[in-house]
Amino acid sequence: MSSLRKFFVIGNWKMNVDKNRINGIVKMMNNAALDANTEAVVGCPSCYLSYAREHLTPNIGIAAQNCYKVARGNFSGEISPEMIKDCGCDWVILGHPERRTVFHEPDSFIAEKVAHAQEAGMKIIACLCETTEDRQKERTKEVLFKQLKSLAASISDWSRVVLAFEALWASNTGVLATNQQVQEALTLVRDWLRNNVSDKVADTTRIIYAGTVSSSNCREMASLENLDGFLVGGAALKPDIVDIINSRRSHLSELTSLRIEEQQG
């Protein structure tokens, strides 16, 4: 990881929380000694954005999990970047693999949402997705480059964008991507930025991994050359998130130390 890029971890709560569960996560994260060298963010359901912002400490950012491509209008069920900002939050996740695969959002639609979110002053976690079929048919490069080309055309300020690569075939499937597979994909993304945008963008844009990440594998993965952090799913709801945020620290985290003490006791 380059010193130009601050380590970044986002724990995405998806549709797995209510106020009671948020209270537990908030207490855990607010009381933890989080690494100041890591930018920590949580992905929150839209109905709880204000609640989470009121209770989490200011050093933890909050992201909406999606937004629409215009500021307002007759679009029932949608949320705009302007509404997200009104809740006190300045991040949004766009193009998440679940939006791409479950809700069938095409690259063009995701690009429109990215463009408007940038115009509205939001900071964006823009997701790239490789499915099981993509991996089996050896079309990783083709798929990632297609998604990158669409995203790049909609991005005017790369300093406010984090790219998240998810190997969907290694997310809650029982299959783990090897460090080499992750590194190869991240290198493809960074090389594409260098060849198609600029050296500056390639050197400064944070590229994070979104797959199965936990306390047990985060520290080793955090040392990968082109990896600048993680987008975390299930572990975001557990104490593991503290270890993942602190995975760049040279010493053991609070959670790991506690586990060792418990084993020795």
Secondary structure, DSSP 8 states (H G I E B T S, - for coil): --TTS-EEEEEE-TT---HHHHHHHHHHHHHS---TTEEEEEEE-GGGHHHHHHHS-TTEEEEES---SSSSSS-TT---HHHHHHTT--EEEES-HHHHHTS---HHHHHHHHHHHHHTT-EEEEEEEE-HHHHHTT-HHHHHHHHHHHHHTT-S-GGGEEEEEEEGGGSSSS----HHHHHHHHHHHHHHHHHHT-HHHHHHSEEEEESS--TTTHHHHTT-TT--EEEESGGGGSTHHHHHHTTT-SS--HHHHHHHHHHH-
